[in-house]
Amino acid sequence: MSIPIASQEELEEALGALRDILEDVSFPLETPLASKGSRALFEVLRQLDDYILPRLSRIDAPLLAVVGGSTGAGKSTLVNSLLGENVAKATAIRPTTRRPLLVHLEQDSEWFEGRSILPSLARVQSTAVDDGAHSELALAESSELPEGIALLDSPDIDSVVEDNRRLAAQLLAAADLWLFVTSAARYADAIPWSMLNEAVSRDIVVAVVLNRVPSGVGAQVRADLSRRLSEHGLGHAPLFAISERIDEDGRIPADDVSPIKTWLAGLAHDGPARASVARQTLAGAVDALIEQCDPIVEGLKEQIDIQRAMRGDIARADGVAIGSIIASVEDGRLVRREVLTRWNEAVGANRTVRSMIGSVAGLRDRVTGWFKGKGKTGGSGPLPVGEIEKNVESALASSLTSEAERATRSVEDAWRQRQGADASRASASQLVRSGIDRGQQAVETVRQWRQTLATIVQEEGREKAASSRARAVGPKAIEAALMIVTFASSKGLTGGDGIIGGTAVPSQKLMEAVFGGDAVRKMAKRAREELLVRARRFVGADLDPFRDVCREAETDPGIAVGIQTACDDIELAREEKG
């Protein structure tokens, strides 16, 4: 399909928009679709820069005919023969590593020297040595070329040197037409036909040169090659057969190459024909470009899906860890029953609770006597507040440590099994803190939380009466009682059957006697909230490396949508206008 002139501006705009979007595309996760997408991305960007955008901007620019083909087909010899002078370097040494050569007319220098096409290749003079050959394009002028055309001698498409093959493919993709050279001995090889099939798929204008045809078999070989070309959709392609003759200058005799020169001159001198070639190849390149965007979009969608799943793995691990910590706080697991029992005995759970209803002073005397070691509880004796604190600190730190560690393992296990995520797992795992650091930071987290309890007690004890009662009981005892109440479930605070519920009642009553019921509930709620803030922060410290990896690898879903939209705009711009 030719490109309507009326839509050229819209097409340029749509292709430019696609080019801008593709600049932001990456595939950070190693997946099969990512590999395909990366290759397609590279090819699309290269095709846009090397050929489509410059050609679209200058439909009337000289045609670039790339002379391509297999190893030893005689490409350089053909170029020299068409020009009537030895410009291209022909060699029998295989494989060769040399820069491609572009031969043009003097008046076309600006177009080719200015990197309008193949901008990634530096320009050098054809006489320069071959250092850096794969990143450079040699230029030479010749007055023997017909006006409106240039010839480019490319590396072998089947070279054993990967860089040669890569460069040959790049040059052929930047051509307006192919002068495809093969030999009577090699024309049936698979690689040349693979390239010719690509030419068919992209609707590139192709002429085939059958070189080095032995005497007496020309008609037979030509007929067989013609049949093969027709089978591959190239029955319309001009086919030129050349004998094995070479003159004293190492070139093909003029009468053998004369039909090729005539065909090239006909294209070059006929302005409409030249423009038709350029438009045909350009249209095919744009069609192929749109198709190549499909694996890019699919690769991006796969990246987005996996990244979403990876974030979900983190969220689930975090939720399970925090949920477990909340459960351990509310059901009383963090306070050993024997420690709590001794505390209740010391406080005088059976007698004092009843007496505090009518006498806060009686309770005060009882508790202060106990702290002085004078109280007789009928149990196992007085219990230092420090034991409550030590028990809570140890149990809570252990819970934080184990849940953070379990959360980390959960994400690691999920990512290890999730396609494309294992490399991210390895990267994040290296940044997770050590077990020693985790344990030390857990203890520090608990101590910081305990400091907030003192702040809560102080703030609630500002009222004169409460302050007096709190001083009488003792701040350490109040804080210990608040810890116990904090580690009771909401059921326990309302007389339910939580694990700690009933056994927390003495501490609850003690707090209520000092501050009042509403204040106690508010204090316990705040203490739990403060604890959970620190718990989330603590667990998050182990999960943050995984979150950071996700952020670094994050793919904007809008990019995939933008590519699809740009491709739709390109197709719309190419529609015929009535």
TIDREN-949612 format. One record per residue (C-alpha): x, y, z; residue in three letters. Coordinates in steps of 0.05 Angstrom, whole numbers, plus 5000, padded with zeros to 4 digits. Each point is the difference from the previous one (the first is absolute). Layout:
N
XYZala/...
***
This chain:
578
500050005000met/502750684981ser/500050575049ile/494950544982pro/503250684994ile/494250315037ala/501549595061ser/507650085001gln/500050545054glu/495549595045glu/504249384987leu/506450365019glu/496750265064glu/497549315019ala/506749664986leu/503650545040gly/495249905058ala/501449254997leu/507550145000arg/499350445062asp/496049475037ile/504949444983leu/505750405031glu/496949865069asp/499049254989val/504149505039ser/499349285021phe/503249945069pro/497349305015leu/503249424964glu/494349634965thr/499249674932pro/495350544976leu/504850535026ala/505549714957ser/495650034938lys/497650695019gly/507150265009ser/502149744932arg/493850304967ala/501250665036leu/507150034975phe/497849844929glu/494350505000val/504250575026leu/505549844951arg/495249974942gln/496850665019leu/506750355005asp/503749654944asp/494750034947tyr/492650165013ile/500450695030leu/505550274954pro/496949704938arg/493150275018leu/502950695008ser/503349964930arg/496149564952ile/504050314944asp/506849845030ala/504749534961pro/498249275002leu/504749575041leu/501249334966ala/503449515048val/504149454968val/499149415047gly/500949264998gly/503849395023ser/507349895015thr/504249984936gly/494150204955ala/504250564969gly/496450625028lys/506150455000ser/502149764931thr/493150174974leu/500350705030val/506850134969asn/497549734933ser/493850445000leu/504350615014leu/505649824952gly/505250115053glu/502649625061asn/496850385057val/497649435044ala/505049545032lys/499249294974ala/503649445036thr/500349255001ala/501649995075ile/493849765038arg/497450255045pro/502150724991thr/498850565049thr/499550644963arg/495450605000arg/494350044949pro/501050474941leu/494850504974leu/501450294931val/496150624980his/500150584952leu/503550645021glu/493450405001gln/497149505050asp/505550085051ser/495750415048glu/494749465004trp/504849445016phe/505550365038glu/494950355045gly/497649345030arg/493050094975ser/499949254996ile/503849505043leu/501650535053pro/503349495047ser/505749884951leu/505750505000ala/502250254931arg/507149894976val/503650054934gln/500649354961ser/507550035004thr/500149955076ala/502549375034val/494849505025asp/500550125075asp/493050085028gly/497049724936ala/493549785032his/498350695025ser/502050404938glu/497650114930leu/505250154946ala/497950514948leu/502650084929ala/497950424941glu/499249754929ser/497750354937ser/498149334969glu/493649945040leu/493550204967pro/496950625031glu/495249855057gly/503249365026ile/505649765046ala/503149325011leu/501949695067leu/504549405004asp/498049615063ser/503249435040pro/498049284990asp/493249815026ile/502549315019asp/506750215029ser/502849595058val/501450675033val/493750215038glu/501550744993asp/500449924924asn/493249664998arg/496950535046arg/502850574958leu/497749684935ala/492949935027ala/500150735023gln/502350254932leu/494949594961leu/494550275046ala/502250714981ala/499849884925ala/494950254950asp/501549404957leu/504349375002trp/504949774949leu/500449305027phe/506149614977val/500649245002thr/504049504961ser/498449394958ala/503149575055ala/496550345059arg/493250244977tyr/496249425034ala/503050155070asp/495050135056ala/502650665025ile/499350394935pro/492849764994trp/498650215070ser/502250714982met/496049994936leu/493849785037asn/501050605045glu/500350444938ala/493349714977val/496850125068ser/502350734999arg/498350104926asp/507150224984ile/501950094927val/505149454985val/504349824941ala/503749345002val/507049914970val/502049284986leu/507550054998asn/505549534976arg/495749564956val/504249464967pro/499949964925ser/494849534972gly/495449985061val/497450715000gly/493149854973ala/499049425047gln/502250375063val/496250634981arg/493649604989ala/500749665067asp/501350655036leu/494150344965ser/495549445023arg/502450085072arg/499050754997leu/492849914976ser/498749505056glu/502450525050his/495850574973gly/505750314960leu/498049804930gly/499650734980his/507250155023ala/505150134945pro/505049434993leu/506850134971phe/504849434984ala/507550134996ile/505449534974ser/506449815036glu/504150464955arg/504650515034ile/504250524962asp/507250205013glu/497850525051asp/496449485042gly/493250254977arg/494149684965ile/500050174926pro/495850604981ala/495249614956asp/498249545058asp/498250575047val/496850444947ser/492949745012pro/500650165074ile/502650704986lys/494350124952thr/494849785051trp/503050445054leu/500550604953ala/492749904980gly/497850055072leu/504550585015ala/498450434940his/492449895004asp/497850465056gly/493149695010pro/503149304997ala/505250205052arg/494750305046ala/495849374990ser/505749565024val/501250445061ala/492550015018arg/499249254990gln/505949835044thr/498050535052leu/492949755003ala/502549295010gly/504850235054ala/494350365037val/495649384996asp/505649575028ala/501350525054leu/492849965025ile/500549245003glu/506650045038gln/496650435053cys/495649415020asp/505549625037pro/502050655034ile/493050115026val/499249275020glu/506750025036gly/498050635037leu/493349695021lys/503749405026glu/504750465039gln/494150375030ile/496449355020asp/506249715033ile/501650655035gln/492950045027arg/500649285025ala/506750165033met/497050595036arg/494349555021gly/505049505029asp/502950565043ile/493150245022ala/497949305020arg/506349865038ala/499450675036asp/492649885015gly/501349315028val/505750255044ala/496150595028ile/493849585008gly/503949505041ser/503050545043ile/493150305011ile/497349325019ala/505649885049ser/498850685032val/492649915007glu/499849285024asp/505250095053gly/505349534972arg/505450505015leu/499149955075val/501549335031arg/494349765042arg/504449835060glu/502950714999val/493050294995leu/497549555056thr/505550225047arg/498650724982trp/492649915017asn/501849665065glu/504550575018ala/494750524984val/495049605038gly/495349814946ala/494949675044asn/499450515057arg/502650654975thr/495750044938val/493949965045arg/502750515048ser/502150504946met/492850094980ile/498950365065gly/506950235019ser/505450244954val/504250155062ala/499649275022gly/502449784932leu/505650515003arg/502449745067asp/499749294975arg/503950124937val/505250475030thr/501149505055gly/501249464949trp/505250424963phe/503650105065lys/500149255009gly/495250035060lys/493749744968gly/497649305013lys/495949724943thr/499349285019gly/503449824935gly/507249904981ser/502350665028gly/501150704973pro/501650074926leu/504850554977pro/497350444945val/506449864963gly/497949294988glu/493750224965ile/504050484958glu/505349484984lys/494849494981asn/496250484955val/506450274969glu/502749314984ser/493449714974ala/498350614958leu/507050064971ala/499949264983ser/493250074967ser/502450604958leu/506349634980thr/496749354980ser/494350344962glu/504850464961ala/504449404984glu/494049594978arg/497550584957ala/506750044965thr/500349254988arg/492950024973ser/501750524948val/506549654982glu/496549344990asp/494550324958ala/504950374956trp/504549404993arg/494349634968gln/497050594962arg/502450054928gln/504550604989gly/500550185074ala/505849585024asp/505450504980ala/496250545038ser/499649535059arg/507549905000ala/501250754995ser/495250175057ala/502349445045ser/507050285001gln/497350645031leu/495949675056val/502950125069arg/503649445036ser/496949595054gly/504450345053ile/497850694977asp/492849784997arg/500349745072gly/503350635027gln/495250454964gln/494149605026ala/502250125071val/501050744986glu/493150044968thr/496849705062val/503850475046arg/497750604959gln/492949765005trp/500749935076arg/502250725002gln/493550194966thr/496249665056leu/503250475050ala/497950594956thr/492949734997ile/499749925075val/502850705011gln/495050324952glu/494049645030glu/502450155071gly/500050764991arg/493250045034glu/501350155074lys/496549415031ala/502749504950ala/507050285008ser/499649915075ser/497549294995arg/505349834947ala/505650265045arg/497249615058ala/499949354961val/506650134964gly/501450154926pro/503549344988lys/494249615027ala/495250414957ile/504249874938glu/500249255016ala/492549995008ala/499150384935leu/504349494963met/495749445026ile/493650364980val/503050144932thr/501349274989phe/492849815015ala/495049914945ser/494350484993ser/495749435026lys/504349975061gly/499050745013leu/492549894999thr/500149375041gly/500449514942gly/503849354996asp/506550204966gly/506249615021ile/502150565046ile/493150295008gly/498149805071gly/507150015027thr/500850724975ala/494250245042val/504150175062pro/504750454959ser/494050304965gln/496650155066lys/506450305027leu/500450464940met/492750185005glu/500850175074ala/505450494981val/497550294934phe/492849784990gly/497149504951gly/499650444938asp/507150245009ala/502649285008val/496749784935arg/502950604964lys/506949875030met/499949274980ala/497750174930lys/505450524991arg/505349535028ala/497949464951arg/500150504942glu/506950245020glu/502449285003leu/497149824932leu/503150624968val/506849765024arg/498549284982ala/498250214929arg/506350414995arg/504249435027phe/497249484952val/500250514944gly/507550085010ala/501049294976asp/495050074944leu/502450684976asp/505749714957pro/494749604963phe/495650624993arg/506050404974asp/501549474948val/492750034978cys/500250754994arg/506449974959glu/496949494953ala/493150324997glu/497050064931thr/495050554986asp/493749674971pro/498950634961gly/506149844956ile/496849374971ala/493550394988val/504050564968gly/503549534951ile/493349704980gln/497050694991thr/506050234958ala/499549384956cys/492550144990asp/501750714981asp/505249774951ile/495049534966glu/494850554999leu/504950494968ala/501449494946arg/492849914979glu/498250264932glu/496250665003lys/494050104956gly/
***
